[in-house]
Amino acid sequence: MYRLTYDLGVEAVHDALPPSISEALTVALDTACQDPLGATEPYGEDDGVMRWLITRQASAILLIGHTLKTVTVLQIHYLG
């Protein structure tokens, strides 16, 4: 299992989402922590590191740290 990390600015975006959208993104991020490559899509070139997590109304750009087993949320986009 990978550990989820993100900076305070990105966390604030997540916290500001409507509750149902925030919950769906939280569930998707939990799934990504269990299977980072299976739960996400390549972001740009498929290097296994930069990944895109897509839910129905939000998406997130992730950095997968395989050595330290981290999933870092770099950006969150609300598709509202």
Secondary structure, DSSP 8 states (H G I E B T S, - for coil): --EEEE-HHHHHHHHHS-HHHHHHHHHHHHHHHH-TTTSSEESSS--SSEEEEE-SSEEEEEEEETTTTEEEEEEEEE--
